[in-house]
Amino acid sequence: MSDYIDEEGLLKLIKFNELSRDITRLNWSWNDNFNSINKAQELMVREQKLFLEISEYKQRMGDRISPRQKKDIGDTIEGMEKLVNYLKDKIKPSELTINALSA
């Protein structure tokens, strides 16, 4: 029973994987996408919502989350951190300034 994966946790992992895919696509097509900064902003909002969801899920489920599922979620969070760092490396300071002025 220690490998039990509940459906809600699995759906959260799927959402993270979909977001990871979208961030990876943006990283790969950064120079070909004329709207990269806005897309990056959209993805970061999605990421923030997902982290809030996963925190609420962990708080609510507590010890009922299996060790395997905890590890899967932890690995996913680590992967997201790496992807966001890659994305951050794509943004040039001039883009940050221009984006802040237009907001």
C-alpha positions as CSV (number, residue, x, y, z in Angstrom):
1,M,0.0,0.0,0.0
2,S,3.0,2.3,0.4
3,D,3.1,2.8,-3.4
4,Y,-0.5,4.0,-3.5
5,I,-0.9,7.0,-5.7
6,D,-4.1,9.0,-5.3
7,E,-5.8,10.5,-8.3
8,E,-5.6,14.1,-7.2
9,G,-1.9,13.9,-6.7
10,L,-1.5,12.3,-10.1
11,L,-3.5,15.0,-11.7
12,K,-1.3,17.6,-10.1
13,L,1.8,15.8,-11.5
14,I,0.2,15.8,-14.9
15,K,-0.4,19.6,-14.7
16,F,3.3,20.1,-13.7
17,N,4.4,18.0,-16.6
18,E,2.2,20.0,-19.0
19,L,3.7,23.2,-17.7
20,S,7.2,21.7,-17.9
21,R,6.5,20.9,-21.6
22,D,5.3,24.4,-22.3
23,I,8.4,26.0,-20.6
24,T,10.7,23.7,-22.5
25,R,9.0,24.6,-25.8
26,L,9.4,28.3,-25.0
27,N,13.1,27.8,-24.1
28,W,13.7,26.0,-27.4
29,S,11.9,28.6,-29.5
30,W,12.8,31.8,-27.5
31,N,14.5,33.5,-30.4
32,D,11.7,32.5,-32.9
33,N,8.9,33.7,-30.7
34,F,8.2,37.4,-30.9
35,N,6.2,37.3,-27.8
36,S,8.6,35.4,-25.5
37,I,8.5,37.7,-22.6
38,N,4.7,37.7,-22.4
39,K,4.6,33.9,-22.8
40,A,7.2,33.6,-20.0
41,Q,5.0,35.8,-17.7
42,E,2.0,33.6,-18.5
43,L,3.9,30.4,-17.7
44,M,5.2,31.9,-14.4
45,V,1.7,32.7,-13.3
46,R,0.7,29.1,-14.1
47,E,3.6,27.9,-12.1
48,Q,2.8,30.0,-9.1
49,K,-0.8,28.6,-9.1
50,L,0.4,25.1,-9.4
51,F,2.9,25.5,-6.5
52,L,0.0,26.9,-4.4
53,E,-2.2,23.9,-5.4
54,I,0.5,21.4,-4.5
55,S,1.1,23.2,-1.1
56,E,-2.6,23.1,-0.3
57,Y,-2.7,19.4,-1.4
58,K,0.2,18.5,0.9
59,Q,-1.3,20.4,3.8
60,R,-4.6,18.7,3.3
61,M,-3.3,15.1,2.7
62,G,-0.5,15.1,5.2
63,D,0.8,11.6,6.0
64,R,-1.7,10.0,3.6
65,I,0.7,10.9,0.7
66,S,2.8,7.8,0.0
67,P,6.6,8.0,0.1
68,R,6.7,7.3,-3.7
69,Q,4.2,10.1,-4.4
70,K,6.2,12.5,-2.2
71,K,9.3,11.6,-4.1
72,D,7.6,12.1,-7.5
73,I,6.3,15.5,-6.4
74,G,9.7,16.5,-5.1
75,D,11.4,15.4,-8.3
76,T,8.9,17.4,-10.3
77,I,9.5,20.5,-8.2
78,E,13.3,20.1,-8.7
79,G,12.8,19.8,-12.5
80,M,10.6,22.9,-12.5
81,E,13.3,24.9,-10.7
82,K,15.8,23.9,-13.4
83,L,13.5,24.8,-16.2
84,V,12.7,28.2,-14.7
85,N,16.4,28.9,-14.3
86,Y,16.9,28.1,-18.0
87,L,14.1,30.4,-18.8
88,K,15.5,33.1,-16.6
89,D,18.8,32.9,-18.5
90,K,17.0,33.7,-21.7
91,I,15.7,37.0,-20.5
92,K,18.1,39.9,-21.1
93,P,18.1,42.9,-18.8
94,S,16.9,45.2,-21.6
95,E,13.9,42.9,-22.0
96,L,13.3,43.2,-18.2
97,T,13.4,47.0,-18.3
98,I,11.2,47.3,-21.4
99,N,8.7,44.9,-20.0
100,A,8.6,46.7,-16.6
101,L,8.1,50.1,-18.3
102,S,5.2,48.8,-20.5
103,A,3.4,47.3,-17.5
